[in-house]
Amino acid sequence: MLKQLVKSLLLGLPFGLVSLLSLPVFAENFSTTVNLRYNDGGQGQEGHTNLEFRIPLTQDPRSFFFLSPHLKVFNSGRFGSSITLGFRTLNNQAKNILGAWLAYDNRDTATNFFQQIAGGLEFLAERFDVKLNGFLPIGNTRTFVGDNLTGENIFDNTTLLIGRSQRFDAALKGAELQAGLIINIENDGYLRPSLGVYYLEAPGSGDAVGVKGGIDYHGGLFSGGISIQNDRILGTSVRFNIGINLTGTRPPQPSRIQERMEERIDRNSTILVANQNISAPALPAINPETGQPYEYFVVTDDPAGLRGNPNLNPANDVGLATALGATSNLNRVVYVYTANAPASFSNSFTVPGGTKLVSSAAPQIPFNALFGVGGAPVPNLAIPVNTGTKPVITNTINLTSGTNQAVVGFDVQPNNTFGIRGTNNVNPLIQFNHVAVQGNDNHLTTNAQGIFLTSASGNVRVLNNQVNNALREGIRLDRVTGNAVIDGNTVNGTRTAVATNNLEGAIF
């Protein structure tokens, strides 16, 4: 923040030097003014507080050159500045004023340090005025901000392509023509209603013509205004501003054309920035653990609701075994989709190393993907969740020795045997499952723990599961190294074996 403030000051606000150089040429006709003004935000600009100076450089009774530096502090805490060189000349006989100005503006948006040059012409009379302003960004006028996920994800066989758009900030160039009327308020300044038309253009946004209207109040101590504008790029914006004159309280009397010589230049000195969302090619979902694309295998009897052409396997024992595969695959996701049809399996199944077995009925899928190599995180593997019913498995789910395996969102109903069991697993995750051991007390000499992990290591997580009617222990972890988190689980109805070894418990 300090760096940007210094940068703004160096580039746009040589206040001290200008003040010192201009002091010898001050005269009584046109004096230095200082205003403090707040400008509301809207489409294309951010609200900010503006400290405005106007310093005469050279002058005579009918004309003067002046310098107008501004320092801006935006609502976000960022800084900007402007410096304007202006000239006005008065024709007493015709009772009008001709003016011209040239300015440099800058603005820090956190994503870019935008700069522009601007200029304008003005014709001021006692009862009306016409003003023409133009502005042109310079330097880096467009910057990449980040990606937005569109939610339009498409399966392409085992690859999931993640729909996205890219966000850019682009400075707008343009011009504005406006005309205003002067309505005097006796001894209390005047009102200026105005209408205008303007043109905007930016790379990535095209061009647009807009209309603008507003009303301003000019007083001796206070001033302010409100305006409304509409165009295709920035849409509709309503903005207001309010200012206080720190150098004088004499109400202006525009019925005398001489008084209009000291009006502030009517222009928007804040660089307009369009926030663009541009369609971008879809990118494959990447496994952040390996840096390679995930391979999605869908198990379902009704894929309605899944876009594209997924790799489909039937929701039966053969289909689930095929999707799980026989060997480790560090990027495999087996997704049991039950949004439109239930699923039930009777065999025991093996989850190889690196494989994640998840269902669409889980309230969330607690792994991230990346879209494209080095892309930003994508929550929930970018596939539907919290839909349908949990698939039923009436046998054991086994995790072979391996890394980064997961079982998420299943209803496991083994008959007097283990529910979910793993050995030598690194970073295993067991979450959002319901394990209900079936059978009666005739088999109490059998081990039938609900969730049983042996020699697990790394980040071991057993979270948000419900375990009912297990034999010996509901959840048991043996010889664990690393960090183990057992949290949010509910264990009910744990049974005790006849040949007890004093190790029984809900969680051990």
Secondary structure, DSSP 4 states (H G I P E B T S, - for coil): -HHHHHHHHHHH--HHHHHHHHGGG--SSS--EEEEEEE--BTTB--EEEEEEEEEEEEETTEEEEEEEEEEEETTS-EEEEEEEEEEEEETTTTEEEEEEEEEEEEE-SS-EEEEEEEEEEEEESSEEEEEEEEEEES--EEEEEEEE-S--EEEETEEEEEEEEEEEEE-EEEEEEEEE-EE-TTS-EEEEEEEEEEEEETTTEEEEEEEEEEEEE-SSEEEEEEEEEETTTEEEEEEEEEEESS--PPP-TTSGGGGGGPPP-S--SPPEEEEEEEEEEEEEEETTTTEE-EEEEE-S--TT--EEE-EE-SSHHHHHHHH-SS--TTEEEEE--SSS--EE-S-EEE-TT-EEEETTSS-----EEESTT--EEGGGGS--S-S-PPEESS-EEEPSEES-EEES-EE--BSS-SEEEESEES-EEES-EEE-B--GGGTTS-B-SEEEES-BSEEEEES-EEES-BSEEEEEES--SEEEEES-EEE--B--SS--S--EEE-
